[in-house]
Amino acid sequence: MAVARKSSKVVAMSAAALAELSPAARVAHDILATRSDLAPSVDRIMNAELSDNQRLTAITKFSESITAIDDPFRDPRYAIAHCGLAD
């Protein structure tokens, strides 16, 4: 019996819709536009209990680490834990 796969396509957004996103959401969107396989990691960061500044720091450091094999920020748990002091 075949099982339907859940699609994790990123929906194309207009420039106006992108402009309305928070800075962290824009970074998350950019990651998912090219690497939809990273959706679980992006979701973990975006849904963590963080301030807006901490979320932006965590998702930015995660984004910058994607191409660096030895960067600890590739682990979303590390990015969340090391995103800065509480605001």
C-alpha positions, 0 to 999 in steps of 0.5 A: 500500500502506497503512503502519500508523502507530505510535501514541504514545498515553499510557497512562492510569495510576492515582494509585498508579502515578503516585505511583511515578514519579520526579519527572522521569517525572511531568513527562514523563507530564504533557507526553505526556498533552496533547502526544503529538506531543512524544514524540521530544523527551521521549524525548531528554531522558529517555534522555540521560545525566543525573543525576536532578536534571539530568533533572528540570531539563531536562524541567521547563524543556522543559515550561515552554517549550512555550507560549513561542515564543522560549524556547530550552528548547523545543529538547530539545538545549538543555534537556539542555545547560543543565540544570546542573552535574554532581551 
